[in-house]
Amino acid sequence: MPAKLVRQGGVFLQHLNISDAFSRPVRQMISHAHVQRLSMLSRGRFVGPIAARAPLLSRSLTNTYATAAQAKSSEPKAAKSIPKVRKVQATKTKETAEVKKTKGTGKTQKATKKEPKRRQKKALTPEQEEKLSLREKKKQIRECKALCLTPPRLHPTAAFAVARQEAGKLVAKEGLHEKGIYMIQKIQEHIQNLRSEQAEEYERIAEENKKLNEQIMADWIKSYTPAQIRDANIARRKLVKLTGKRQSRLTLIDDPRLVARPAPPYAHFTRTQYQEDPNLINLPLLERSHRISALWKALSPEERKAYDQAYREDQQRYYREYKEVYGDEPLRPPSARRE
């Protein structure tokens, strides 16, 4: 019985070499004390070092029992590991099925979503439409004013204006406390009491100011590109239409670099009439225009072809110069006026 316990001692006694521990054959009985001493040594932390040093049994016996025990112990482990893998696979398949289900439900949710209804704009009342139009008009006026280009301050070109300017300087030196209408009255008195010599001097200054103003304007125009001057003239025309006021500061800028628009056939015909009949220009404007119009209507289609050809040549010239000067092409067919 003790030998059987040693041989079948489970994990603790199977690893001991007990081949040399018995003085008699293994099949004979041994004492309980000897088996108890071996079993005490096989416990706890003494199993590893003592089992390696004590050759108690032959390796044939230990191998037979150890392999049998290991086979028995390894078989249930493998059997246990198989259902674990199956469980993982089952859980994975469940997860993938759930994901597919959720994806499918998402598609159905997207399909079932309704598009939000757009709010319909309410019709504006006449007062609201008027306010909106005024707001847009003010915005256009601001944009035009930004493009108009403010010209430089010029000197007076009339003798009376020069005299008023000089009188204002004298009055300001004599009485600085006088302002408003009192200063204007003194300036007028000073101008009325001018002598002839002073009047001639003011006329001379006015003529000099004209030449000086021309030089100032020429330098100011050259400081901008032809395209900027063109846009400024367009904005000035538009601003006059929006405000309904013609102001001196909104006159078109006369830049010789601007491209002249092509003249229509009737303009070419009028030009030739002035060349052929120099006395035509001495007639009153209304009579002159009636005579030229009657001559134009009396022309045959063959005679008008020459003026149509002149207009087409002028158009080609306009497109060519427009691209050279402004760097772009005109957006619409040109009319017979300067930019």
C-alpha positions in Angstrom: 0.0 0.0 0.0 2.8 2.6 0.8 4.5 1.7 -2.5 1.3 2.2 -4.3 0.9 5.6 -2.7 4.5 6.5 -3.7 3.9 5.4 -7.3 0.5 7.1 -7.6 1.3 10.1 -5.4 0.0 12.6 -7.9 2.0 15.6 -8.7 4.2 15.6 -5.6 5.5 12.0 -5.5 5.6 11.2 -9.2 8.7 13.5 -9.8 10.9 11.8 -7.2 13.6 9.3 -8.1 13.0 6.5 -5.6 14.8 3.7 -7.5 17.6 3.6 -4.9 15.5 4.3 -1.9 14.4 0.6 -1.3 16.7 -2.1 0.1 14.4 -4.8 -1.3 12.5 -5.2 -4.6 9.8 -2.7 -5.3 7.0 -5.3 -5.3 7.6 -6.0 -1.6 6.1 -4.0 1.2 7.9 -1.1 2.8 7.5 0.6 6.1 5.1 3.5 6.6 7.8 5.7 8.2 10.0 5.6 5.1 7.1 6.5 2.9 6.1 9.3 5.2 9.6 10.7 5.2 9.6 10.8 1.4 6.2 12.4 1.2 7.2 15.1 3.7 10.2 16.0 1.5 8.0 16.2 -1.6 5.8 19.0 -0.2 6.0 22.7 -0.8 9.2 24.4 -1.9 11.4 21.3 -1.3 10.0 19.3 -4.2 12.2 20.9 -6.9 15.7 20.8 -5.4 15.4 17.6 -3.5 13.7 15.7 -6.3 16.6 16.6 -8.6 19.2 15.3 -6.1 17.6 12.1 -4.6 17.8 9.1 -7.0 15.1 7.0 -5.3 13.4 5.1 -8.1 14.5 4.0 -11.5 13.8 6.3 -14.4 11.8 3.6 -16.1 9.3 3.6 -13.3 9.1 7.4 -13.0 8.7 7.8 -16.7 5.9 5.3 -16.9 3.9 6.8 -14.2 4.7 10.4 -15.1 3.8 10.1 -18.8 0.6 8.4 -17.9 -0.3 11.1 -15.5 0.7 13.8 -18.0 -1.4 12.2 -20.7 -4.4 12.1 -18.4 -3.9 15.7 -17.3 -3.3 17.0 -20.9 -6.3 15.4 -22.4 -9.0 17.3 -20.4 -7.1 20.6 -21.1 -7.3 20.1 -24.8 -10.9 19.1 -24.5 -11.5 22.3 -22.5 -9.7 24.5 -25.0 -11.9 23.5 -27.9 -15.2 24.8 -26.6 -13.4 28.1 -25.7 -12.5 28.6 -29.3 -16.0 27.8 -30.4 -17.4 30.2 -27.9 -15.1 33.0 -29.2 -16.2 32.2 -32.7 -19.8 32.2 -31.7 -19.4 35.5 -30.0 -17.7 36.9 -33.0 -20.4 35.7 -35.3 -22.9 37.2 -33.0 -21.1 40.5 -32.9 -20.8 40.6 -36.7 -24.5 39.8 -37.0 -25.3 42.6 -34.6 -23.1 45.0 -36.6 -24.8 43.9 -39.8 -28.1 44.4 -38.2 -27.2 47.8 -37.0 -25.9 48.8 -40.4 -29.1 47.6 -42.0 -31.2 49.5 -39.5 -29.1 52.6 -40.2 -29.8 52.4 -43.9 -33.5 52.1 -43.2 -33.3 55.1 -40.8 -31.5 57.2 -43.4 -34.1 56.2 -45.9 -37.0 57.0 -43.6 -35.6 60.4 -42.7 -37.7 63.2 -44.1 -36.2 66.3 -45.7 -36.8 69.5 -43.7 -39.3 71.7 -45.3 -38.0 75.0 -46.5 -39.6 78.1 -45.2 -41.4 80.1 -47.8 -40.4 83.8 -47.9 -43.1 86.1 -47.0 -44.2 88.7 -49.6 -42.8 92.1 -48.8 -45.1 95.0 -48.3 -44.8 98.1 -50.5 -43.1 99.9 -47.6 -40.6 97.1 -47.1 -39.8 97.0 -50.8 -39.3 100.8 -50.9 -36.9 100.5 -47.9 -35.0 97.6 -49.6 -34.6 99.6 -52.8 -33.4 102.6 -50.9 -30.9 100.4 -49.0 -29.6 99.0 -52.3 -29.4 102.4 -53.8 -27.4 103.8 -51.0 -25.0 100.8 -51.2 -24.5 101.5 -54.9 -23.9 105.2 -54.2 -21.2 104.3 -51.7 -19.5 101.9 -54.2 -19.6 104.5 -56.9 -18.1 107.2 -54.6 -15.3 104.8 -53.8 -14.4 104.5 -57.5 -14.9 108.1 -58.5 -11.3 109.3 -57.6 -11.1 112.6 -55.8 -9.3 115.2 -58.0 -6.7 117.5 -56.4 -7.5 121.0 -55.2 -7.1 123.5 -58.1 -6.4 127.3 -58.1 -9.1 129.8 -59.1 -9.2 130.5 -62.9 -11.4 133.7 -62.9 -10.3 137.2 -61.9 -13.2 137.6 -59.5 -12.4 134.3 -57.8 -8.8 135.4 -57.5 -9.8 138.8 -56.0 -12.2 137.0 -53.5 -9.3 134.7 -52.4 -6.9 137.6 -51.9 -9.6 139.7 -50.1 -10.3 136.8 -47.8 -6.6 136.6 -46.8 -6.5 140.4 -46.1 -9.7 140.3 -44.0 -8.4 137.3 -42.0 -5.2 139.3 -41.2 -7.0 142.5 -40.2 -9.9 141.0 -38.1 -9.7 137.4 -37.0 -12.7 137.8 -34.7 -15.1 138.3 -37.6 -16.7 135.2 -39.1 -19.5 134.1 -41.2 -21.6 136.8 -43.0 -19.6 139.7 -41.6 -16.4 138.4 -43.2 -18.3 137.9 -46.5 -19.6 141.5 -46.5 -16.1 142.8 -45.9 -14.7 140.7 -48.8 -17.4 142.1 -51.1 -16.6 145.7 -50.1 -12.9 145.1 -50.7 -13.6 143.7 -54.2 -15.9 146.6 -55.1 -13.2 149.1 -54.1 -10.5 147.5 -56.3 -8.6 149.7 -58.5 -8.1 149.0 -62.2 -4.5 148.1 -61.6 -5.4 145.5 -59.1 -8.1 144.0 -61.4 -5.5 143.6 -64.2 -3.2 141.8 -61.7 -5.9 139.4 -60.7 -6.7 138.6 -64.4 -3.0 137.8 -65.0 -3.0 135.5 -61.9 -6.1 133.8 -63.2 -4.4 133.0 -66.6 -1.4 131.7 -64.8 -3.6 129.5 -62.6 -5.1 127.9 -65.7 -1.7 126.7 -66.9 -0.8 125.6 -63.4 -4.1 123.6 -63.0 -3.5 121.8 -66.3 -0.1 120.7 -65.1 -1.6 119.6 -61.7 -4.3 117.6 -63.4 -1.9 116.0 -65.9 0.3 114.8 -63.1 -2.7 113.5 -61.1 -4.1 111.6 -64.1 -0.7 110.0 -64.8 -0.6 108.7 -61.2 -3.5 106.3 -62.1 -3.7 103.6 -64.8 -6.0 104.0 -67.8 -8.2 101.2 -66.4 -8.7 103.1 -63.1 -9.6 106.3 -65.0 -12.0 104.3 -67.1 -13.7 102.8 -64.0 -13.8 106.3 -62.4 -15.7 107.7 -65.4 -18.1 104.8 -65.4 -18.8 105.3 -61.7 -19.3 109.1 -62.2 -21.9 108.5 -64.9 -23.7 106.0 -62.7 -23.6 108.3 -59.7 -25.2 111.1 -61.6 -28.0 108.7 -62.6 -28.5 107.5 -59.0 -28.5 110.9 -57.4 -30.0 112.9 -60.2 -27.6 115.7 -59.6 -24.9 117.0 -61.9 -21.9 118.3 -59.9 -18.7 119.8 -61.2 -16.6 117.4 -59.3 -18.4 114.5 -61.1 -17.4 115.6 -64.6 -15.7 113.0 -66.7 -11.9 112.8 -66.4 -10.4 113.8 -69.7 -7.5 111.4 -70.2 -5.9 111.2 -73.6 -4.8 107.6 -72.9 -8.4 106.4 -72.9 -9.6 104.4 -76.0 -12.1 106.2 -78.1 -15.2 104.1 -79.0 -15.8 103.4 -82.7 -17.9 106.0 -84.6 -21.1 104.7 -86.2 -21.7 105.1 -90.0 -23.8 108.2 -89.4 -20.9 109.9 -87.5 -18.5 109.1 -90.4 -21.0 110.6 -92.8 -21.4 113.8 -90.7 -17.6 114.2 -90.6 -17.3 114.0 -94.3 -20.1 116.6 -94.7 -18.2 119.0 -92.5 -15.1 118.4 -94.6 -16.9 118.9 -97.9 -18.9 122.0 -96.8 -16.9 124.2 -94.3 -19.8 126.7 -94.1 -22.1 124.0 -92.7 -20.6 124.6 -89.2 -21.7 128.2 -89.2 -25.4 127.3 -89.4 -27.5 126.9 -86.2 -27.4 123.5 -84.6 -31.0 122.6 -85.3 -30.8 123.6 -89.0 -27.5 121.9 -89.4 -28.7 118.6 -87.9 -31.8 118.7 -90.1 -29.8 119.2 -93.3 -27.3 116.4 -92.5 -30.2 114.0 -91.6 -31.9 114.7 -94.9 -28.7 114.1 -96.8 -28.2 110.8 -95.0 -31.7 109.5 -95.8 -31.2 110.4 -99.5 -28.2 108.0 -99.7 -28.6 104.7 -101.6 -27.6 101.4 -100.1 -24.5 101.3 -102.3 -23.4 104.7 -101.1 -23.8 103.7 -97.4 -21.5 100.7 -97.8 -18.5 103.0 -97.6 -19.5 104.3 -94.2 -20.4 100.8 -93.0 -16.9 99.7 -94.0 -15.4 102.6 -92.1 -17.4 101.7 -89.0 -16.1 98.0 -89.2 -12.5 99.2 -89.5 -13.0 101.5 -86.5 -14.4 98.6 -84.5 -11.3 96.5 -85.2 -9.1 99.5 -84.1 -11.1 99.8 -80.9 -10.8 96.1 -79.9 -7.1 96.2 -80.6 -6.4 99.3 -78.6 -8.7 98.3 -75.8 -6.7 95.1 -75.2 -3.4 97.0 -75.4 -4.3 99.9 -73.1 -6.6 98.2 -70.5 -5.3 94.6 -70.6 -8.7 93.0 -71.1 -11.4 92.7 -73.7 -14.7 94.7 -73.7 -17.7 92.9 -72.3 -20.2 94.3 -74.7 -20.2 95.9 -78.2 -18.9 99.4 -78.0 -21.0 102.5 -78.6 -19.8 105.8 -80.1 -18.4 107.6 -77.1 -15.2 107.9 -75.1 -14.8 105.7 -72.1 
